Amino acid sequence: MISLIEKNKDKFEKYFEILSTENEKYNLTAICQKEEVFDKHFYDSCLAHQVIKEGANLLDVGCGAGFPSLPLCIVRPDLTATLIDGTKKKVDFCNLVARTLGLNAKAIHTRAEDFASQGKLFDVVVSRAVASLPTLLEYCAPMCAVGGIVVAYKTNPDEAKTAESASKLLGLAQPEIIQLKTNYGERCLLVYKKIAPTDSKYPRQRGLPRKAPL
């Protein structure tokens, strides 16, 4: 992993430069120190690179400042990424980074509930630091193609237990849990394979996935 970061160091340095500049204008992240950004944003985002198939079409739900999808696109240029977020300044920032670094990625200003209604399906749906797991799966699963995967970045593998019923309702198998030790703490990836289509009533509209999780 470290070798992948080092191999693409120039792009990550440029990403950090843009992030530092834009973060002074509006709050994109509370993590600002270079070492922390490289560890807790860049390195952390890239943890899923080995579970994503070659040439995958990826969706990042609640992309924020581009994590995890843009670092993944840096170390995996074979990927094509669509990023969605409900905050326009974050979408504009992600498009700036993608253009500057020449990444095959595009950010769209929209909510997950609205984007899902378009019926687009992706090989991989990723999300990091967005919502509790049952809510997160309801946002992500409808936009994952059967045979694809949903990857949730979490700190506690036990959180998977809270989403057992949600995953069944949404057409997901029980997750492969990949536990990782990093120099900034314990991390885990919950990798859900999509085994059946998701009922078209999901995700439920505006606020319900958060207010009344499956």
C-alpha positions as a Python dict, from the first residue, in 0.01 Angstrom:
ca = {
    (1, 'M'): (0, 0, 0),
    (2, 'I'): (273, 247, 98),
    (3, 'S'): (446, 168, -231),
    (4, 'L'): (131, 264, -421),
    (5, 'I'): (120, 597, -241),
    (6, 'E'): (492, 656, -306),
    (7, 'K'): (456, 559, -673),
    (8, 'N'): (192, 831, -712),
    (9, 'K'): (343, 1078, -466),
    (10, 'D'): (335, 1374, -707),
    (11, 'K'): (-41, 1344, -751),
    (12, 'F'): (-103, 1302, -380),
    (13, 'E'): (117, 1605, -308),
    (14, 'K'): (-87, 1808, -556),
    (15, 'Y'): (-412, 1679, -404),
    (16, 'F'): (-290, 1792, -61),
    (17, 'E'): (-192, 2133, -199),
    (18, 'I'): (-539, 2188, -349),
    (19, 'L'): (-708, 2060, -33),
    (20, 'S'): (-504, 2296, 187),
    (21, 'T'): (-580, 2596, -33),
    (22, 'E'): (-953, 2530, -68),
    (23, 'N'): (-994, 2433, 297),
    (24, 'E'): (-898, 2789, 391),
    (25, 'K'): (-1199, 2917, 193),
    (26, 'Y'): (-1455, 2673, 330),
    (27, 'N'): (-1447, 2374, 560),
    (28, 'L'): (-1383, 2054, 366),
    (29, 'T'): (-1212, 1856, 641),
    (30, 'A'): (-1112, 1900, 1003),
    (31, 'I'): (-796, 1700, 933),
    (32, 'C'): (-546, 1952, 799),
    (33, 'Q'): (-194, 1847, 897),
    (34, 'K'): (-6, 1688, 609),
    (35, 'E'): (91, 1365, 784),
    (36, 'E'): (-265, 1315, 907),
    (37, 'V'): (-413, 1387, 565),
    (38, 'F'): (-183, 1131, 405),
    (39, 'D'): (-262, 870, 672),
    (40, 'K'): (-626, 927, 760),
    (41, 'H'): (-752, 1036, 418),
    (42, 'F'): (-522, 921, 138),
    (43, 'Y'): (-386, 595, 277),
    (44, 'D'): (-716, 508, 442),
    (45, 'S'): (-911, 564, 120),
    (46, 'C'): (-682, 329, -72),
    (47, 'L'): (-739, 36, 165),
    (48, 'A'): (-1010, -106, -64),
    (49, 'H'): (-799, -110, -379),
    (50, 'Q'): (-738, -484, -362),
    (51, 'V'): (-1107, -585, -344),
    (52, 'I'): (-1209, -386, -654),
    (53, 'K'): (-1196, -566, -988),
    (54, 'E'): (-1003, -438, -1288),
    (55, 'G'): (-1181, -170, -1490),
    (56, 'A'): (-1466, -129, -1243),
    (57, 'N'): (-1726, 145, -1269),
    (58, 'L'): (-1737, 292, -918),
    (59, 'L'): (-1984, 512, -731),
    (60, 'D'): (-1887, 709, -420),
    (61, 'V'): (-2191, 796, -206),
    (62, 'G'): (-2139, 1106, 9),
    (63, 'C'): (-1796, 1177, -135),
    (64, 'G'): (-1713, 1482, 77),
    (65, 'A'): (-1366, 1600, -25),
    (66, 'G'): (-1323, 1300, -257),
    (67, 'F'): (-1263, 1020, -9),
    (68, 'P'): (-1232, 733, -84),
    (69, 'S'): (-1289, 751, -460),
    (70, 'L'): (-1028, 1004, -576),
    (71, 'P'): (-731, 842, -397),
    (72, 'L'): (-853, 508, -535),
    (73, 'C'): (-854, 655, -886),
    (74, 'I'): (-499, 780, -834),
    (75, 'V'): (-362, 434, -745),
    (76, 'R'): (-603, 253, -979),
    (77, 'P'): (-622, 451, -1307),
    (78, 'D'): (-824, 164, -1458),
    (79, 'L'): (-1124, 276, -1251),
    (80, 'T'): (-1403, 507, -1365),
    (81, 'A'): (-1566, 695, -1077),
    (82, 'T'): (-1887, 887, -1023),
    (83, 'L'): (-1905, 1086, -698),
    (84, 'I'): (-2223, 1222, -544),
    (85, 'D'): (-2272, 1462, -255),
    (86, 'G'): (-2546, 1695, -134),
    (87, 'T'): (-2306, 1986, -74),
    (88, 'K'): (-2218, 2175, -391),
    (89, 'K'): (-1888, 2321, -266),
    (90, 'K'): (-1760, 1968, -205),
    (91, 'V'): (-1872, 1856, -550),
    (92, 'D'): (-1696, 2155, -708),
    (93, 'F'): (-1382, 2074, -511),
    (94, 'C'): (-1383, 1710, -624),
    (95, 'N'): (-1422, 1812, -988),
    (96, 'L'): (-1132, 2055, -950),
    (97, 'V'): (-908, 1778, -812),
    (98, 'A'): (-1017, 1531, -1082),
    (99, 'R'): (-948, 1782, -1362),
    (100, 'T'): (-613, 1889, -1219),
    (101, 'L'): (-489, 1533, -1167),
    (102, 'G'): (-638, 1394, -1488),
    (103, 'L'): (-854, 1138, -1312),
    (104, 'N'): (-1138, 951, -1479),
    (105, 'A'): (-1386, 1082, -1223),
    (106, 'K'): (-1684, 1316, -1217),
    (107, 'A'): (-1871, 1457, -917),
    (108, 'I'): (-2244, 1535, -925),
    (109, 'H'): (-2442, 1756, -688),
    (110, 'T'): (-2731, 1534, -581),
    (111, 'R'): (-2872, 1329, -296),
    (112, 'A'): (-2844, 950, -295),
    (113, 'E'): (-3224, 912, -290),
    (114, 'D'): (-3259, 1124, -604),
    (115, 'F'): (-2966, 973, -792),
    (116, 'A'): (-3090, 620, -725),
    (117, 'S'): (-3417, 701, -900),
    (118, 'Q'): (-3225, 729, -1231),
    (119, 'G'): (-3169, 353, -1226),
    (120, 'K'): (-2794, 362, -1293),
    (121, 'L'): (-2601, 60, -1166),
    (122, 'F'): (-2234, 33, -1074),
    (123, 'D'): (-1984, -251, -1026),
    (124, 'V'): (-1869, -106, -694),
    (125, 'V'): (-2038, 134, -453),
    (126, 'V'): (-1819, 279, -179),
    (127, 'S'): (-1887, 506, 115),
    (128, 'R'): (-1683, 636, 404),
    (129, 'A'): (-1792, 822, 718),
    (130, 'V'): (-2144, 894, 593),
    (131, 'A'): (-2403, 721, 813),
    (132, 'S'): (-2480, 425, 1037),
    (133, 'L'): (-2447, 96, 850),
    (134, 'P'): (-2818, 12, 795),
    (135, 'T'): (-2874, 363, 657),
    (136, 'L'): (-2559, 347, 447),
    (137, 'L'): (-2659, 17, 289),
    (138, 'E'): (-3003, 151, 201),
    (139, 'Y'): (-2836, 438, 16),
    (140, 'C'): (-2578, 220, -161),
    (141, 'A'): (-2732, -118, -241),
    (142, 'P'): (-2995, 4, -493),
    (143, 'M'): (-2718, 146, -714),
    (144, 'C'): (-2500, -166, -707),
    (145, 'A'): (-2536, -416, -992),
    (146, 'V'): (-2602, -782, -912),
    (147, 'G'): (-2260, -946, -887),
    (148, 'G'): (-2102, -619, -776),
    (149, 'I'): (-1997, -512, -428),
    (150, 'V'): (-2077, -246, -171),
    (151, 'V'): (-1776, -146, 39),
    (152, 'A'): (-1833, 32, 370),
    (153, 'Y'): (-1533, 182, 552),
    (154, 'K'): (-1579, 135, 927),
    (155, 'T'): (-1379, 116, 1250),
    (156, 'N'): (-1577, -154, 1434),
    (157, 'P'): (-1650, -487, 1260),
    (158, 'D'): (-1928, -554, 1512),
    (159, 'E'): (-2133, -287, 1336),
    (160, 'A'): (-2210, -551, 1072),
    (161, 'K'): (-2447, -715, 1321),
    (162, 'T'): (-2667, -405, 1323),
    (163, 'A'): (-2726, -436, 950),
    (164, 'E'): (-2805, -807, 913),
    (165, 'S'): (-3174, -756, 840),
    (166, 'A'): (-3108, -453, 619),
    (167, 'S'): (-2860, -642, 401),
    (168, 'K'): (-3111, -925, 342),
    (169, 'L'): (-3388, -682, 248),
    (170, 'L'): (-3157, -502, 6),
    (171, 'G'): (-3027, -808, -182),
    (172, 'L'): (-2685, -824, -19),
    (173, 'A'): (-2500, -1127, 113),
    (174, 'Q'): (-2354, -1110, 461),
    (175, 'P'): (-2028, -920, 442),
    (176, 'E'): (-1670, -1026, 412),
    (177, 'I'): (-1504, -844, 701),
    (178, 'I'): (-1149, -729, 637),
    (179, 'Q'): (-984, -604, 955),
    (180, 'L'): (-680, -383, 921),
    (181, 'K'): (-428, -238, 1163),
    (182, 'T'): (-287, 99, 1069),
    (183, 'N'): (-59, 344, 1246),
    (184, 'Y'): (-368, 560, 1313),
    (185, 'G'): (-585, 284, 1460),
    (186, 'E'): (-806, -14, 1381),
    (187, 'R'): (-996, -8, 1052),
    (188, 'C'): (-1221, -253, 876),
    (189, 'L'): (-1380, -289, 536),
    (190, 'L'): (-1723, -447, 519),
    (191, 'V'): (-1752, -592, 168),
    (192, 'Y'): (-2107, -687, 68),
    (193, 'K'): (-2169, -885, -250),
    (194, 'K'): (-2490, -797, -434),
    (195, 'I'): (-2672, -1128, -488),
    (196, 'A'): (-3023, -1013, -585),
    (197, 'P'): (-3189, -697, -722),
    (198, 'T'): (-3298, -440, -466),
    (199, 'D'): (-3670, -366, -446),
    (200, 'S'): (-3746, -41, -630),
    (201, 'K'): (-3896, 112, -314),
    (202, 'Y'): (-3543, 156, -179),
    (203, 'P'): (-3390, 390, -92),
    (204, 'R'): (-3691, 543, 75),
    (205, 'Q'): (-3726, 913, 18),
    (206, 'R'): (-3594, 1217, 203),
    (207, 'G'): (-3479, 1143, 553),
    (208, 'L'): (-3644, 805, 613),
    (209, 'P'): (-3327, 594, 584),
    (210, 'R'): (-3179, 801, 870),
    (211, 'K'): (-3492, 849, 1077),
    (212, 'A'): (-3616, 490, 1057),
    (213, 'P'): (-3326, 255, 962),
    (214, 'L'): (-3415, -87, 823),
}
